[in-house]
Amino acid sequence: MDAFPWGVVIIGGPILLGAALVWAKLRSAKADRQADPDTPADDPSKGM
């Protein structure tokens, strides 16, 4: 039972990190669309 907290950290940490990255990417994309809705998503001025 001593390994239980470390198992949660090892397995849960990357899951939480991935969820945070996905959430941040979605928020960023939404903000970009609101800031300049007429620019297409694949425009070079968008950075990609």
KACORWO-V979296 format. One record per pair of residues at least 4 apart in sequence whose C-alpha atoms are under 6 Angstrom apart, sorted by the first residue. I is the first residue (numbers start at 1). GAP is how many residues later the second one is. If there is no record, write none. Layout:
BEGIN
I GAP
I GAP
END
This chain:
BEGIN
7 4
8 4
9 4
14 4
33 4
44 4
END
